[in-house]
Amino acid sequence: MTGPCCHDLLGSALIYPSLTHALAEALVDVLWFLEGCEDEQMDPDDAIKVLEGVGHLVSKLSSGQRSEFADLLGTMAEAESDPARREFLEGFPEGFGLLDDAV
């Protein structure tokens, strides 16, 4: 792997306040990458399977866990300097079903 995502994951692992935060960053990096992939880079059907798998995993979290994850994503979005990635982080809770109980 090359590029800023790899450097961010490997180079700054010690700055995360918790394992949960580090894993959330890693998950977001993977999904951000998939979201931006062109068809030539990755089979769209495979990308959709991964995205659906994450949605399924999130649906299995307790209400408290979903709320904690959504709050963490909000914190990550506030700290994000890339506007497109910030928008992705802000839309993540709704897009991946973290807000289902709030309706």
Contacts in CASP RR format, 6 or more apart in sequence:
PFRMAT RR
TARGET T0000
AUTHOR 0000-0000-0000
METHOD contacts of the structure
MODEL  1
MTGPCCHDLLGSALIYPSLTHALAEALVDVLWFLEGCEDEQMDPDDAIKV
LEGVGHLVSKLSSGQRSEFADLLGTMAEAESDPARREFLEGFPEGFGLLD
DAV
5 29 0 8 1.000
5 32 0 8 1.000
5 33 0 8 1.000
8 25 0 8 1.000
8 29 0 8 1.000
9 25 0 8 1.000
9 26 0 8 1.000
9 29 0 8 1.000
13 22 0 8 1.000
16 22 0 8 1.000
16 25 0 8 1.000
20 68 0 8 1.000
20 72 0 8 1.000
21 72 0 8 1.000
21 76 0 8 1.000
24 69 0 8 1.000
24 72 0 8 1.000
24 73 0 8 1.000
24 76 0 8 1.000
25 76 0 8 1.000
27 54 0 8 1.000
28 73 0 8 1.000
28 76 0 8 1.000
28 88 0 8 1.000
28 89 0 8 1.000
28 92 0 8 1.000
30 50 0 8 1.000
31 50 0 8 1.000
31 51 0 8 1.000
31 54 0 8 1.000
31 88 0 8 1.000
31 92 0 8 1.000
32 85 0 8 1.000
32 88 0 8 1.000
34 42 0 8 1.000
34 47 0 8 1.000
34 50 0 8 1.000
34 51 0 8 1.000
35 88 0 8 1.000
37 47 0 8 1.000
54 96 0 8 1.000
55 96 0 8 1.000
55 97 0 8 1.000
58 66 0 8 1.000
58 69 0 8 1.000
58 96 0 8 1.000
58 97 0 8 1.000
58 98 0 8 1.000
59 97 0 8 1.000
59 100 0 8 1.000
61 69 0 8 1.000
61 98 0 8 1.000
63 101 0 8 1.000
66 97 0 8 1.000
66 98 0 8 1.000
66 99 0 8 1.000
66 100 0 8 1.000
66 101 0 8 1.000
67 98 0 8 1.000
69 93 0 8 1.000
69 98 0 8 1.000
70 93 0 8 1.000
70 98 0 8 1.000
70 99 0 8 1.000
73 89 0 8 1.000
73 90 0 8 1.000
73 92 0 8 1.000
73 93 0 8 1.000
73 98 0 8 1.000
74 89 0 8 1.000
74 90 0 8 1.000
74 93 0 8 1.000
76 89 0 8 1.000
77 86 0 8 1.000
77 89 0 8 1.000
77 90 0 8 1.000
80 86 0 8 1.000
80 89 0 8 1.000
92 98 0 8 1.000
93 99 0 8 1.000
END
